[in-house]
Amino acid sequence: MDVVVEVGGWEHECCGDAIERNQLVDVRCIRYVGPDGLLRLAESRHGGLDVPADQRIRGRVTEIRVVQAGGVTQAVLRVPSGQALRGFGDDDDGHLEDPWTGDVVPSATSEFLVTVRTSRR
């Protein structure tokens, strides 16, 4: 089953690791209802102020999309680490890349949608 996890914002920028396509991940998430009324999952490294990060998603990353202005998404090869997104990466320049061409994908946001294929059906 494919599950989409929202990754980004202050929590990822604080201490998030890089995430790459085909990587095995174990992500702690907070469940919440989005503006569209659908249940959503957001990665949480710290838990919410009053909401525990009580959902775990384990599996292989099959797709990563950066969320651009207006909610438009674009495929990228990987999510840079939080340090790299803030410009402090030693081995990671923080740039986003198109997964097929390697071209740099310009983005003013650090919000990503990471699709994880789990073994649950």
N, C-alpha and C positions, 0 to 999 in steps of 0.2 A: 504494500500500500504506500502511496506517495503522500507525504505530509509536508506542508509549507510552513516554514518557521521564519518569522520576521527577526532579522539580525541588524543591529545598528544602534544609533543614538549614543547617549552618554555611557551606557554600560559597556558597549563594545569598545568605544573609544578609551574608556578607563583601563580595561585589562583584557580585552578580547583577543583571542588567538586568530591567526589567519585560517581561513576555511577554503579548501580547494575542491574542485570537481573530483569525483571518485574517492574522496577521503571518507574513511569510517569516522562517524561522529557519535558522541553521547552528549546531548544538549539538554540542559535544564530549562524549562519554559514556564511562563505564566500564561494561563488561559484567560481570555477576555472576549467579550462580545464587541465586534466592530460596529461602525456606524451603519453598516448594511444589515445588521442583525445576525450575522454569521459568527460562529465561534472561531477565534484566531489564537495562534500560539506565538509568543514573543520570547526570544532567548533572554534569560535573566541570569546573571552571574551573582547578583546580590539579593534577589527576591524583592518584591514590592514593599512599600512602606507598611502596608497592611494586608498584602496578598503574598502567600508563599509561592515559591517556584516549585510547584509540586507535580509537574508533568515532565516526564523524561522521554525524549525521542532519541532512539538509537537506530543507526542504519548508515547507508552510503549516500553521499551527496550526488545527486544526478543533474541538478541545474542550479545556477546562481544568476539572479537578476538584480541589477541596481534599480532603485525606484527614483526616477527623475522627476522634475517639476511637473505638476499636473497629474501625478500618478502613473505616468507612462513608464514602462519598464524596459530595460535593455539587458540582454545576456552579457555576462562577464565571466572570465576564466576563474577568478577567485575573489574572495573578500580579503583585503589586506588586514593585518593585525591592527588593533586599536592604536598602538604606538605609531605604526606607519601612517595611518590615516591622519594622525596629529603631526606628522613630519619628524618623528623621532626614531624611525626604524633603522636599525643598523644594517640588516641584510635585505630589507624590504623597502622599496622606494614609495610604496603607497599608491602607485598608479593602478588604474583599472584597465584591463585588456579585453578586447574582443576575443572570444574563445576560438575562433576559426582563423582570424587574420593576424592576431597579435597587435592590431592597431590600438593605440591608447583611446580609451573611452572617457571623454570629459564628463565630470559630474560635480555638482555643487552639493550633493548630499552624501550621507554615510548610512543610508537605509538600504537594506538588501532583503530579498526574498530567497531563501535557501530551501530547495526541494530535497527532502530526505526520503529515500526508499527504505521502508522498514520491513521487517519480516512478518508483521501482523497483517492479517487479511480481514 
